[in-house]
Structure formats: structure tokens, C-alpha cells
Amino acid sequence: MTSVISSPPRTIRIGSRKSQLALVQTYWVQEQLKNCYPDITFEVHTMSTQGDKILDVALAKIGDKGLFTKELEVGMLNQEIDFAVHSLKDLPTHLPEGLTLAAITERENPADALVVHEKHKDKQIDTLPEGAVIGTSSLRRLAQLRHHFPHFTFKDVRGNLITRLAKLDAGEYDALILAAAGLERLGMGDRVHQVLPKEISLHAVGQGALGIECRADDNEVLSLLKAIEHPETRDRCLAERSFLRSLEGGCQVPIGVNTEISGDNLTLTGIVASVDGQKFVKDTVTGIANNAEALGIELAELLRQQGAQEILSEIFAVIQRGS
């Protein structure tokens, strides 16, 4: 009788940034996959990215070509890791050859949140005093808030979430604008003082969702990852990413979005704003969710006709000058 020797199960290596939030997100993905595939070993491997190392320069001045993803992508291409977990908002819309966006997980609340210093606990965004110092490292948030609240003072804030909150509590800022999802994932949802309505701040493309990137030819990993994908979130985020890609915008430019799905229909709203908040174009499209990427292209063209490209060209010129 011939015995059959089976090969041991493959160990799947997951790549993650070293930040606290990145690790929380990666361990969550690891746990979901363990639940789906208890006989497979999933190991977490951490790496530091350029965005983690440069903490004293505004993100927009560094550039955003894979600022938080490049090292992980090199690791995948070099066969050091099998897939990487990203905050989808940090993942460029053009991926390196040989890599693909394999799965998008169910989205947390994608909205921006107001976090205030204790002395302003009785205030909302529209009742903060004139000259209030608002901390944000996002040009998208900055542009929209300047548009609605030109009487505030805006100040860049870098560092991980704990560092930013410490600066706020020390009195360096009157308030911060942060992603609600990040606070929730770190168990700090109680710091969300106000969820900003979409009329004030459209969120970043992909905000609140996790994007899992792997080698395009790794069929085994591609198949495994489909088990934790959330179809509605994927449709919403594909529309958003298509919109951003069509405008040739990056993660650090003032482009905001909002998506909603009702039945088979997806509604996508987008804005492009100048950094000073003075120029502002906004529109909405609705169509079949299965045509998500086509909707993103359609909305980009609508905004382009209203002057979006001129606004973005001015911003890129300023960024390139290092202003």
C-alpha cells in the first residue's frame, strides 16, 4: 500500500507598519483569517515606512507616492511577506506592477471627528471661539474647514494618535480633526466630541476601510483574502478611488468624497478645493453600484468641467516649490 505524504500547510506572512493603529488593524485581519482558516498559520511581520520616520515635516511637502506603503510593497515583491494591510486612504490608486488590491474589509465610520481640549467641552465646531487653533495634517480637512470657518487658526500636527492627543491635552491646540475610525479602533471613541457632518467635511478616499494588497499572481492568497472582503464597502471604495485616480490626485490633496448605497444604486459625492478654501467645486452622481469605477470617472469629469483641474494644478505647483 502506497502512503501519501502531504506537504505541511503554508505559513502566510502578513506585512504591517509598526504604528499602534496599523498593528491593531493588522491583528484584526489576522484574527478574521484565523477564524476562517484555522489550519493555516498567519504571521505578522512589521516594517517602518518613510511616513513613519519623517515626523517634523507636513505630509503634503514630503509627497505621497507610497509614503506609508512603499516598504511593504518592496517586501511583497521580494517575497519577504505575502500580503500587507493598509489603511485604504494611504494606499495610492496606482499600484506597482505585480501587486493588486486583493480585498477591502467592512468600513468603520469614515467621517472626520472633532476632538477638543477640555476647556471647550461645551462647544461644537461652529461655536468654537474666533482664532481657535485647530490641528490637522490633512490638506483636505484644512481646505474644507477654511471654506466654512475662515476665522479659525490652523496648525499642522504630526505624530501618532497618542502623540497628537497629548499635544492637544497640553494646550498646544484648541481642537484636532481626526478620523473617527482610527479613534474607534484604538478604543478611544470617547474622545470623539463631534462627528463632522458631510456638509462640513467630506472624508478622504477610502477612509475607515482597510485595503489588503498582495502579489497579483499569488492565487492562493487572493482566494484566501476574498473570505474577509465586504462587497458594499468594496463598491463604495472602488468608486472613490476611481474618482481620485481620474483626477490624478494623491492622498495629500484637497479631494473629499462621500458614498452611499441604496439597493443596487450607489451615490458618489466629491469635492475639490483650494488650500485656502476660496475655490470649491462639488457635485454628485448616482448609478448602478456594479459600475462603481465608471461612476468615479463620471464624477471626475463633471468636476473637471467646473474647474477642478485648475485648482489641483495650482496646488501641485505650490507643493513642488516646497511652500
VOSEFI-964592 format. One line per 8 residues: number of its first residue (from 1); their letters; for each residue x, y, z of N, C-alpha, C, O. Coordinates in pm, whole numbers, plus 50000, padded with zeros to 5 digits. Layout:
BEGIN
NUM	A	X/Y/Z/X/Y/Z/X/Y/Z/X/Y/Z; ...;
% end
This chain:
BEGIN
1	MTSVISSP	50085/49880/50000/50000/50000/50000/50088/50125/50000/50179/50139/50083; 50061/50213/49907/50143/50334/49895/50092/50442/49989/49974/50476/49989; 50183/50497/50071/50143/50606/50162/50155/50739/50090/50244/50759/50007; 50064/50830/50123/50063/50964/50064/50117/51063/50166/50063/51077/50275; 50221/51130/50130/50281/51230/50220/50231/51368/50178/50260/51416/50069; 50156/51430/50266/50102/51563/50234/50200/51669/50282/50264/51655/50386; 50211/51774/50205/50300/51884/50243/50238/51965/50355/50115/51977/50361; 50319/52020/50446/50263/52099/50557/50194/52224/50504/50231/52277/50399;
9	PRTIRIGS	50093/52272/50578/50023/52393/50535/50121/52511/50523/50216/52522/50601; 50096/52595/50427/50181/52712/50405/50163/52813/50519/50051/52832/50567; 50271/52875/50560/50263/52987/50654/50249/53115/50574/50331/53144/50487; 50144/53193/50604/50118/53318/50533/50174/53433/50615/50141/53448/50733; 50258/53514/50553/50325/53625/50622/50254/53757/50591/50241/53796/50475; 50208/53824/50697/50133/53949/50683/50225/54067/50714/50292/54068/50818; 50230/54164/50626/50312/54283/50649/50231/54396/50709/50116/54417/50673; 50293/54468/50802/50226/54580/50869/50327/54688/50904/50444/54658/50930;
17	RKSQLALV	50282/54812/50905/50360/54918/50967/50368/54892/51117/50292/54811/51171; 50460/54962/51185/50481/54938/51327/50395/55024/51418/50394/55006/51540; 50321/55119/51360/50242/55209/51444/50134/55130/51518/50092/55023/51474; 50091/55186/51630/49990/55118/51712/49863/55092/51634/49807/54982/51640; 49816/55193/51560/49693/55176/51485/49710/55072/51376/49623/54988/51356; 49823/55076/51304/49847/54977/51198/49847/54836/51254/49792/54745/51192; 49908/54816/51371/49913/54683/51430/49776/54636/51477/49742/54519/51461; 49698/54727/51536/49561/54690/51576/49483/54641/51454/49412/54541/51461;
25	QTYWVQEQ	49497/54714/51343/49424/54678/51221/49474/54544/51165/49395/54461/51121; 49607/54526/51166/49664/54404/51112/49628/54282/51197/49596/54176/51143; 49633/54296/51329/49596/54183/51415/49447/54149/51400/49408/54033/51415; 49365/54250/51370/49223/54223/51344/49208/54137/51219/49133/54040/51218; 49280/54175/51112/49276/54096/50989/49328/53954/51015/49268/53856/50969; 49438/53943/51089/49493/53811/51123/49388/53725/51194/49373/53607/51164; 49317/53785/51288/49216/53710/51364/49101/53664/51275/49052/53552/51288; 49057/53753/51184/48949/53714/51092/48991/53596/51006/48912/53503/50984;
33	LKNCYPDI	49114/53599/50958/49162/53491/50872/49182/53361/50950/49156/53252/50898; 49229/53372/51074/49242/53252/51158/49107/53186/51180/49096/53063/51180; 49004/53268/51198/48869/53214/51218/48820/53141/51094/48751/53039/51103; 48857/53194/50976/48814/53133/50850/48898/53009/50815/48847/52913/50758; 49027/53014/50851/49119/52908/50810/49203/52864/50931/49322/52897/50939; 49144/52790/51025/49215/52753/51148/49338/52665/51127/49422/52656/51216; 49350/52601/51012/49464/52513/50987/49583/52583/50922/49687/52522/50898; 49567/52713/50892/49674/52790/50829/49737/52883/50932/49667/52943/51014;
41	TFEVHTMS	49868/52894/50928/49940/52986/51017/49956/53122/50950/50002/53131/50837; 49916/53228/51022/49930/53365/50971/50024/53441/51066/49991/53462/51183; 50140/53482/51015/50240/53551/51095/50242/53700/51057/50229/53735/50940; 50260/53786/51157/50270/53931/51133/50416/53972/51132/50491/53942/51225; 50457/54043/51026/50593/54097/51013/50580/54249/51002/50503/54298/50920; 50655/54325/51083/50643/54470/51084/50758/54538/51012/50870/54488/51009; 50727/54655/50955/50826/54736/50884/50798/54883/50913/50684/54921/50939; 50902/54965/50909/50885/55110/50921/50882/55170/50781/50964/55135/50696;
49	TQGDKILD	50789/55261/50757/50779/55328/50627/50834/55470/50638/50858/55521/50747; 50853/55531/50522/50904/55669/50519/50813/55761/50599/50860/55848/50671; 50682/55742/50585/50588/55828/50656/50597/55815/50807/50563/55908/50880; 50642/55698/50855/50659/55677/50999/50785/55746/51051/50793/55783/51168; 50884/55762/50962/51015/55812/51005/51025/55964/51001/51098/56023/51081; 50953/56029/50910/50961/56175/50896/50841/56237/50966/50731/56237/50913; 50863/56289/51085/50752/56337/51167/50754/56487/51188/50668/56541/51258; 50853/56556/51130/50864/56700/51155/50837/56783/51029/50866/56903/51026;
57	VALAKIGD	50780/56719/50926/50750/56789/50801/50606/56758/50763/50560/56644/50777; 50533/56860/50715/50395/56840/50672/50390/56734/50563/50475/56732/50474; 50290/56646/50569/50279/56536/50473/50280/56585/50329/50343/56524/50243; 50209/56695/50303/50197/56744/50166/50333/56785/50109/50353/56781/49987; 50426/56824/50197/50557/56868/50149/50651/56751/50121/50749/56765/50048; 50619/56635/50179/50702/56517/50156/50666/56453/50023/50752/56398/49955; 50539/56461/49987/50488/56388/49872/50421/56262/49921/50442/56221/50035; 50339/56200/49837/50260/56089/49887/50269/55965/49798/50177/55883/49796;
65	KGLFTKEL	50377/55952/49724/50394/55835/49638/50431/55715/49724/50548/55678/49735; 50331/55654/49785/50356/55538/49869/50424/55572/50000/50504/55494/50051; 50392/55688/50055/50455/55736/50177/50445/55635/50292/50540/55618/50368; 50330/55569/50303/50309/55472/50411/50301/55328/50359/50262/55238/50434; 50338/55307/50234/50318/55174/50175/50440/55117/50102/50449/54995/50085; 50533/55201/50058/50637/55155/49966/50720/55041/50022/50743/54941/49954; 50765/55053/50147/50849/54949/50205/50776/54815/50212/50836/54710/50190; 50648/54819/50243/50568/54697/50247/50556/54637/50107/50560/54515/50090;
73	EVGMLNQE	50541/54724/50007/50529/54674/49870/50659/54610/49822/50657/54507/49754; 50772/54669/49858/50901/54608/49825/50912/54471/49892/50962/54376/49832; 50865/54462/50015/50868/54335/50086/50787/54227/50016/50828/54111/50012; 50673/54265/49961/50593/54167/49886/50662/54125/49758/50669/54006/49727; 50713/54222/49684/50778/54191/49558/50905/54107/49578/50943/54030/49490; 50970/54122/49694/51090/54044/49726/51057/53912/49796/51147/53842/49842; 50927/53878/49804/50883/53752/49865/50911/53745/50015/50917/53636/50072; 50929/53861/50081/50954/53861/50225/50823/53850/50302/50819/53792/50411;
81	IDFAVHSL	50716/53906/50247/50582/53894/50305/50486/53857/50192/50516/53876/50074; 50369/53805/50229/50273/53759/50128/50163/53861/50100/50114/53869/49987; 50125/53938/50199/50032/54047/50174/50049/54153/50283/50109/54127/50387; 49996/54272/50258/50010/54383/50351/49874/54443/50380/49787/54450/50293; 49857/54485/50504/49733/54551/50548/49758/54700/50556/49850/54745/50624; 49676/54777/50485/49690/54923/50483/49561/54990/50528/49452/54934/50510; 49572/55108/50587/49456/55198/50589/49435/55236/50443/49525/55290/50380; 49317/55207/50390/49299/55222/50246/49324/55366/50200/49366/55388/50086;
89	KDLPTHLP	49299/55462/50286/49320/55603/50248/49468/55632/50220/49499/55731/50153; 49559/55547/50271/49702/55569/50249/49754/55497/50124/49868/55518/50084; 49671/55413/50064/49717/55331/49952/49697/55406/49820/49583/55437/49784; 49806/55436/49748/49792/55508/49621/49698/55434/49525/49683/55312/49533; 49637/55510/49435/49542/55449/49341/49613/55379/49226/49551/55300/49155; 49742/55408/49206/49822/55335/49107/49919/55247/49184/50006/55297/49256; 49905/55115/49170/49988/55021/49244/50106/54975/49157/50097/54977/49035; 50216/54935/49221/50332/54887/49145/50295/54764/49061/50208/54686/49098;
97	EGLTLAAI	50362/54748/48948/50339/54632/48864/50366/54504/48943/50468/54493/49011; 50274/54410/48934/50291/54284/49005/50212/54277/49135/50205/54171/49197; 50154/54389/49177/50074/54392/49300/49930/54430/49268/49903/54495/49167; 49839/54389/49355/49698/54418/49332/49625/54441/49464/49669/54393/49569; 49516/54515/49459/49429/54534/49575/49339/54411/49584/49243/54397/49508; 49371/54322/49676/49306/54191/49682/49172/54193/49753/49081/54119/49716; 49159/54276/49855/49035/54277/49934/49021/54409/50009/49120/54473/50044; 48896/54449/50032/48864/54567/50113/48768/54520/50220/48663/54463/50190;
105	TERENPAD	48802/54545/50346/48721/54496/50457/48608/54594/50490/48606/54707/50443; 48515/54547/50573/48400/54630/50608/48445/54760/50672/48533/54763/50759; 48384/54866/50628/48426/55000/50667/48373/55040/50805/48258/55014/50839; 48461/55103/50883/48418/55173/51004/48362/55309/50960/48366/55343/50842; 48311/55387/51055/48262/55521/51024/48371/55600/50952/48476/55625/51011; 48348/55642/50827/48454/55711/50752/48465/55861/50782/48552/55928/50728; 48379/55913/50867/48372/56057/50889/48493/56112/50965/48565/56038/51032; 48514/56243/50951/48610/56315/51033/48546/56348/51167/48424/56364/51177;
113	ALVVHEKH	48630/56359/51269/48579/56386/51404/48650/56505/51466/48770/56525/51446; 48575/56582/51542/48629/56692/51621/48665/56640/51759/48582/56578/51826; 48789/56664/51801/48835/56629/51935/48881/56759/52000/48968/56827/51945; 48825/56794/52115/48851/56925/52173/48932/56917/52302/48935/56815/52370; 48998/57028/52334/49061/57045/52465/48950/57055/52568/48839/57100/52538; 48980/57013/52689/48883/57009/52798/48807/57142/52814/48688/57142/52846; 48876/57254/52792/48813/57384/52814/48701/57413/52714/48621/57505/52734; 48696/57335/52605/48593/57356/52503/48489/57244/52500/48423/57223/52398;
121	KDKQIDTL	48475/57171/52611/48388/57054/52610/48241/57089/52588/48161/57001/52555; 48206/57216/52605/48067/57257/52582/48047/57315/52442/47940/57367/52412; 48151/57306/52356/48146/57366/52224/48129/57260/52114/48158/57142/52135; 48082/57305/51997/48080/57226/51876/48168/57300/51775/48217/57409/51804; 48188/57242/51659/48278/57303/51561/48236/57446/51527/48321/57533/51506; 48105/57471/51522/48058/57604/51482/48044/57702/51597/48003/57816/51577; 48079/57659/51720/48072/57751/51834/48209/57771/51900/48220/57840/52002; 48314/57711/51843/48449/57739/51893/48481/57887/51872/48434/57947/51775;
129	PEGAVIGT	48559/57948/51960/48583/58092/51951/48668/58132/51831/48744/58050/51777; 48654/58255/51790/48735/58308/51681/48883/58294/51717/48923/58321/51830; 48963/58251/51620/49105/58233/51643/49143/58100/51706/49261/58075/51731; 49045/58015/51732/49074/57883/51791/49177/57810/51705/49169/57811/51582; 49275/57747/51770/49383/57678/51699/49340/57534/51673/49321/57454/51765; 49324/57502/51544/49277/57371/51503/49394/57294/51442/49458/57343/51349; 49421/57176/51492/49531/57095/51442/49485/56993/51340/49390/56918/51364; 49552/56990/51226/49528/56888/51124/49650/56878/51034/49716/56978/51006;
137	SSLRRLAQ	49680/56755/50988/49790/56736/50894/49738/56712/50753/49815/56680/50663; 49606/56727/50734/49542/56696/50607/49503/56821/50530/49430/56905/50583; 49553/56835/50406/49512/56949/50323/49363/56942/50291/49299/57046/50275; 49309/56821/50280/49166/56806/50252/49082/56865/50365/48989/56942/50340; 49115/56830/50487/49041/56886/50601/49065/57037/50611/48972/57114/50634; 49190/57077/50592/49225/57218/50602/49144/57302/50503/49088/57405/50541; 49138/57259/50379/49067/57336/50276/48919/57349/50307/48862/57458/50295; 48857/57239/50349/48713/57244/50376/48682/57328/50500/48585/57404/50502;
145	LRHHFPHF	48765/57315/50603/48741/57393/50724/48767/57542/50702/48695/57626/50756; 48869/57575/50623/48892/57716/50590/48774/57774/50512/48739/57890/50527; 48715/57689/50428/48599/57734/50349/48482/57769/50442/48415/57871/50422; 48459/57686/50541/48344/57706/50630/48375/57794/50751/48287/57865/50800; 48501/57791/50798/48538/57862/50921/48668/57941/50901/48771/57906/50959; 48663/58045/50821/48785/58122/50793/48841/58194/50917/48954/58241/50914; 48763/58202/51024/48807/58274/51144/48891/58186/51237/48939/58236/51339; 48911/58058/51206/48997/57973/51288/49143/57989/51248/49174/58036/51138;
153	TFKDVRGN	49233/57950/51339/49377/57942/51309/49412/57795/51293/49378/57713/51379; 49479/57761/51184/49510/57620/51157/49659/57595/51172/49742/57675/51129; 49691/57482/51235/49829/57448/51266/49852/57299/51236/49772/57214/51273; 49963/57271/51168/49993/57132/51134/50019/57051/51260/50075/57102/51357; 49980/56923/51258/50008/56834/51370/50048/56698/51314/49976/56640/51233; 50166/56648/51357/50215/56517/51312/50236/56427/51433/50217/56469/51547; 50275/56305/51406/50295/56208/51512/50180/56109/51515/50079/56128/51448; 50197/56002/51594/50089/55904/51602/49973/55962/51683/49981/56073/51736;
161	LITRLAKL	49866/55886/51691/49744/55937/51753/49765/55975/51899/49714/56077/51945; 49841/55893/51972/49867/55921/52113/49942/56053/52128/49911/56134/52215; 50041/56074/52041/50122/56196/52046/50036/56318/52015/50048/56421/52082; 49949/56307/51917/49863/56420/51881/49769/56456/51995/49751/56573/52028; 49710/56355/52055/49617/56381/52166/49690/56442/52285/49635/56527/52355; 49814/56400/52308/49892/56457/52418/49919/56605/52394/49913/56686/52487; 49948/56642/52269/49970/56783/52235/49842/56864/52255/49847/56978/52302; 49729/56806/52220/49601/56873/52243/49577/56894/52391/49544/57005/52434;
169	DAGEYDAL	49594/56789/52470/49567/56797/52613/49664/56891/52685/49632/56947/52790; 49784/56909/52625/49883/57000/52684/49852/57146/52651/49919/57236/52701; 49752/57169/52566/49711/57305/52535/49773/57366/52411/49759/57486/52388; 49844/57284/52330/49904/57337/52207/49798/57367/52101/49821/57445/52009; 49682/57304/52115/49572/57321/52021/49442/57334/52100/49431/57285/52212; 49345/57401/52039/49211/57405/52098/49130/57282/52057/49043/57236/52130; 49161/57229/51937/49090/57111/51888/49172/57045/51779/49257/57108/51717; 49147/56918/51757/49206/56843/51647/49094/56788/51559/48982/56764/51606;
177	ILAAAGLE	49125/56767/51432/49035/56697/51343/49103/56565/51307/49210/56564/51248; 49039/56454/51344/49097/56321/51325/48993/56229/51261/48875/56263/51255; 49038/56116/51214/48946/56017/51159/48875/55945/51274/48939/55892/51364; 48743/55944/51268/48665/55875/51372/48703/55728/51379/48709/55671/51488; 48729/55666/51265/48759/55522/51261/48884/55488/51340/48887/55389/51412; 48989/55571/51327/49113/55545/51397/49095/55550/51548/49148/55466/51621; 49019/55649/51595/48992/55660/51738/48913/55539/51787/48942/55485/51894; 48813/55498/51711/48732/55383/51750/48816/55256/51756/48803/55178/51850;
185	RLGMGDRV	48902/55235/51657/48982/55113/51652/49081/55104/51768/49116/54994/51811; 49125/55219/51818/49219/55219/51929/49148/55226/52064/49212/55244/52168; 49015/55210/52064/48940/55213/52189/48929/55351/52249/48910/55366/52369; 48942/55454/52164/48935/55593/52212/48812/55665/52157/48814/55786/52139; 48708/55591/52131/48587/55652/52078/48529/55759/52168/48457/55847/52121; 48562/55752/52298/48511/55854/52390/48574/55990/52366/48523/56091/52416; 48685/55996/52289/48746/56124/52258/48676/56194/52140/48702/56312/52114; 48589/56124/52070/48515/56187/51961/48412/56281/52022/48314/56238/52081;
193	HQVLPKEI	48437/56411/52008/48347/56511/52065/48230/56539/51971/48118/56560/52015; 48259/56539/51841/48156/56562/51740/48199/56495/51610/48311/56513/51564; 48109/56417/51552/48131/56364/51418/48091/56474/51320/47977/56518/51320; 48185/56517/51237/48156/56628/51146/48062/56584/51035/48086/56482/50970; 47955/56658/51013/47861/56622/50906/47926/56638/50769/48019/56717/50752; 47875/56564/50672/47934/56568/50537/47920/56705/50474/47994/56738/50381; 47825/56787/50522/47809/56923/50470/47929/57010/50505/47955/57110/50438; 48003/56972/50610/48121/57047/50653/48250/56982/50603/48340/57051/50555;
201	SLHAVGQG	48257/56850/50613/48382/56782/50576/48353/56649/50509/48313/56553/50575; 48373/56643/50378/48370/56515/50308/48500/56441/50341/48607/56501/50346; 48488/56312/50364/48603/56234/50412/48701/56200/50300/48675/56224/50182; 48815/56144/50340/48918/56103/50243/48873/55978/50168/48794/55899/50218; 48926/55963/50048/48901/55842/49969/48947/55720/50048/49063/55713/50090; 48857/55625/50068/48892/55502/50138/48896/55511/50288/48924/55411/50354; 48870/55628/50345/48882/55645/50490/48788/55549/50564/48673/55531/50525; 48840/55488/50669/48760/55396/50750/48767/55251/50705/48720/55162/50776;
209	ALGIECRA	48824/55226/50587/48833/55089/50535/48978/55042/50534/49070/55123/50531; 48997/54912/50539/49129/54852/50526/49144/54793/50387/49054/54725/50338; 49258/54820/50324/49288/54762/50193/49399/54660/50208/49502/54688/50270; 49379/54543/50151/49478/54437/50161/49540/54416/50023/49471/54384/49927; 49669/54434/50017/49744/54429/49892/49831/54304/49889/49893/54268/49989; 49836/54237/49773/49922/54118/49762/49977/54108/49620/49945/54190/49534; 50060/54006/49597/50111/53984/49463/49997/53939/49371/49915/53856/49409; 49995/53993/49252/49884/53967/49160/49880/53823/49113/49776/53775/49069;
217	DDNEVLSL	49993/53753/49120/49997/53615/49071/49988/53512/49183/50003/53393/49158; 49963/53557/49306/49954/53464/49419/49808/53421/49436/49736/53475/49519; 49767/53325/49357/49626/53285/49354/49577/53229/49487/49460/53246/49523; 49665/53163/49561/49625/53107/49690/49586/53219/49787/49480/53215/49849; 49673/53319/49799/49645/53430/49891/49524/53511/49843/49439/53550/49923; 49515/53534/49714/49399/53605/49659/49270/53535/49697/49173/53601/49735; 49269/53404/49688/49149/53328/49722/49118/53336/49871/49003/53353/49910; 49220/53324/49954/49201/53331/50100/49141/53465/50142/49052/53471/50226;
225	LKAIEHPE	49192/53573/50082/49152/53708/50124/49008/53741/50088/48946/53827/50152; 48953/53676/49988/48814/53703/49948/48717/53673/50061/48606/53727/50064; 48758/53587/50155/48669/53549/50265/48639/53666/50359/48536/53665/50427; 48728/53766/50362/48704/53877/50455/48672/54007/50382/48673/54115/50443; 48643/53998/50254/48605/54119/50181/48459/54153/50207/48376/54065/50227; 48428/54284/50207/48291/54332/50227/48245/54397/50097/48291/54506/50064; 48155/54332/50022/48120/54379/49887/48071/54523/49881/48110/54597/49790; 47985/54565/49975/47934/54702/49970/48047/54802/49991/48055/54903/49920;
233	TRDRCLAE	48135/54775/50088/48248/54865/50111/48338/54868/49988/48387/54975/49949; 48359/54753/49926/48444/54749/49806/48386/54837/49696/48459/54915/49634; 48255/54827/49670/48194/54910/49566/48212/55059/49597/48248/55137/49510; 48185/55095/49722/48197/55236/49761/48340/55286/49742/48362/55394/49687; 48435/55206/49788/48575/55249/49783/48632/55245/49642/48716/55328/49608; 48587/55152/49559/48633/55150/49420/48585/55274/49346/48658/55329/49263; 48462/55319/49375/48412/55442/49314/48496/55562/49359/48532/55647/49277; 48527/55567/49488/48607/55677/49541/48748/55678/49482/48799/55783/49444;
241	RSFLRSLE	48810/55560/49475/48946/55552/49424/48951/55583/49274/49048/55643/49227; 48848/55543/49201/48841/55575/49059/48830/55726/49039/48893/55781/48949; 48750/55792/49122/48735/55937/49118/48870/56005/49141/48909/56095/49066; 48941/55962/49245/49072/56020/49277/49173/55994/49166/49246/56085/49126; 49176/55872/49116/49269/55835/49011/49243/55917/48884/49337/55960/48816; 49116/55938/48852/49080/56010/48729/49122/56157/48735/49150/56219/48633; 49125/56211/48857/49170/56350/48875/49321/56358/48893/49376/56467/48907; 49387/56242/48893/49532/56236/48914/49571/56303/49045/49675/56367/49055;
249	GGCQVPIG	49484/56286/49143/49513/56342/49275/49577/56236/49363/49565/56117/49337; 49645/56281/49468/49707/56188/49561/49638/56195/49696/49538/56264/49714; 49695/56119/49791/49635/56113/49924/49639/56248/49996/49557/56273/50085; 49733/56335/49958/49755/56458/50034/49703/56583/49963/49755/56692/49988; 49604/56571/49876/49546/56688/49812/49401/56705/49857/49338/56609/49901; 49348/56828/49846/49213/56857/49897/49101/56799/49810/49027/56873/49745; 49091/56667/49811/48982/56597/49743/48906/56519/49849/48964/56437/49921; 48776/56543/49859/48693/56475/49957/48578/56403/49890/48536/56441/49780;
257	VNTEISGD	48526/56300/49956/48419/56220/49897/48317/56178/50003/48341/56186/50123; 48204/56132/49952/48105/56063/50034/48032/55965/49944/47995/56000/49832; 48012/55843/49991/47940/55743/49912/47828/55682/49995/47842/55662/50116; 47719/55652/49929/47606/55586/49993/47548/55484/49895/47543/55508/49775; 47505/55370/49948/47443/55268/49865/47300/55245/49913/47275/55226/50032; 47207/55247/49818/47067/55219/49845/47019/55118/49742/47006/55151/49624; 46993/54996/49786/46957/54892/49691/47073/54864/49598/47184/54834/49642; 47047/54873/49468/47153/54849/49368/47224/54976/49328/47317/54972/49247;
265	NLTLTGIV	47182/55091/49383/47236/55220/49340/47342/55273/49436/47331/55259/49558; 47442/55334/49378/47549/55398/49454/47549/55547/49421/47545/55585/49305; 47553/55630/49525/47562/55776/49508/47699/55822/49556/47739/55795/49669; 47768/55891/49469/47904/55939/49497/47906/56091/49489/47871/56149/49386; 47949/56155/49597/47966/56300/49601/48115/56330/49617/48185/56262/49692; 48162/56431/49546/48303/56465/49557/48326/56615/49554/48247/56690/49496; 48434/56658/49616/48474/56799/49613/48623/56809/49581/48702/56720/49611; 48657/56920/49518/48797/56961/49503/48802/57105/49550/48723/57188/49505;
273	ASVDGQKF	48895/57136/49640/48902/57270/49696/49045/57320/49695/49139/57242/49703; 49060/57451/49686/49192/57511/49702/49229/57510/49850/49140/57505/49936; 49358/57514/49880/49403/57502/50019/49350/57615/50105/49327/57597/50225; 49330/57734/50045/49278/57847/50124/49127/57841/50139/49068/57926/50206; 49063/57743/50075/48918/57727/50087/48837/57822/50002/48715/57821/50008; 48904/57904/49921/48832/58005/49843/48769/57945/49717/48660/57985/49677; 48837/57850/49656/48785/57785/49536/48734/57647/49574/48801/57572/49645; 48613/57614/49527/48545/57497/49580/48448/57445/49475/48352/57513/49441;
281	VKDTVTGI	48471/57324/49424/48377/57265/49329/48328/57133/49386/48404/57056/49445; 48199/57108/49369/48135/56991/49432/48022/56943/49343/47950/57024/49285; 48006/56810/49332/47895/56756/49254/47868/56613/49299/47942/56556/49379; 47758/56555/49245/47714/56421/49285/47668/56344/49163/47608/56400/49071; 47698/56213/49161/47645/56124/49057/47583/56002/49124/47622/55964/49234; 47487/55942/49056/47423/55820/49105/47413/55720/48991/47385/55757/48877; 47438/55593/49022/47428/55489/48920/47432/55352/48983/47427/55340/49106; 47442/55249/48901/47445/55111/48950/47577/55084/49023/47685/55115/48972;
289	ANNAEALG	47568/55026/49142/47687/55002/49224/47788/54913/49154/47908/54927/49175; 47739/54822/49068/47831/54735/48995/47921/54812/48898/48024/54762/48853; 47879/54935/48867/47958/55021/48777/48034/55127/48857/48050/55240/48813; 48081/55087/48976/48141/55183/49069/48254/55264/49007/48258/55386/49022; 48344/55198/48937/48461/55269/48884/48420/55367/48773/48479/55474/48760; 48319/55330/48694/48269/55421/48590/48207/55545/48653/48219/55655/48598; 48142/55529/48768/48083/55644/48836/48192/55740/48884/48175/55862/48877; 48302/55686/48932/48413/55772/48974/48468/55854/48860/48500/55971/48876;
297	IELAELLR	48480/55792/48743/48529/55862/48624/48429/55969/48582/48468/56080/48544; 48299/55937/48589/48195/56033/48550/48199/56157/48640/48189/56269/48592; 48212/56135/48771/48216/56248/48864/48341/56332/48843/48335/56455/48848; 48453/56267/48820/48576/56343/48796/48561/56434/48675/48608/56548/48676; 48497/56385/48571/48478/56466/48450/48385/56584/48479/48408/56694/48428; 48282/56562/48558/48191/56672/48594/48268/56783/48666/48251/56901/48635; 48350/56745/48762/48425/56845/48839/48534/56909/48755/48568/57026/48774; 48590/56832/48663/48690/56888/48573/48628/57000/48489/48692/57103/48466;
305	QQGAQEIL	48505/56981/48445/48435/57082/48367/48407/57208/48449/48387/57316/48394; 48406/57193/48583/48379/57307/48672/48508/57372/48724/48502/57464/48807; 48624/57326/48676/48749/57391/48714/48836/57315/48812/48932/57370/48865; 48803/57187/48838/48880/57110/48935/49027/57096/48896/49116/57104/48982; 49053/57077/48768/49191/57054/48726/49277/57177/48748/49395/57166/48783; 49220/57295/48728/49295/57419/48751/49331/57434/48899/49441/57475/48934; 49234/57400/48985/49260/57407/49130/49374/57313/49168/49465/57352/49241; 49368/57189/49118/49470/57090/49152/49607/57130/49096/49709/57110/49161;
313	SEIFAVIQ	49608/57185/48976/49735/57226/48916/49803/57332/48999/49925/57330/49016; 49726/57426/49053/49782/57530/49139/49840/57469/49266/49948/57509/49312; 49769/57371/49323/49815/57307/49446/49945/57231/49420/50040/57242/49498; 49950/57152/49311/50069/57075/49280/50189/57168/49260/50301/57135/49301; 50167/57282/49198/50275/57377/49174/50332/57430/49305/50453/57445/49319; 50244/57458/49400/50287/57507/49531/50364/57399/49606/50469/57425/49664; 50311/57276/49603/50377/57165/49673/50516/57140/49617/50611/57118/49692; 50528/57144/49484/50658/57119/49420/50761/57226/49455/50881/57199/49459;
321	RGS	50711/57348/49480/50802/57456/49520/50843/57441/49667/50936/57508/49713; 50773/57352/49740/50805/57333/49880/50752/57441/49969/50803/57463/50079; 50646/57510/49921/50591/57620/50001/50504/57565/50112/50448/57642/50191;
% end
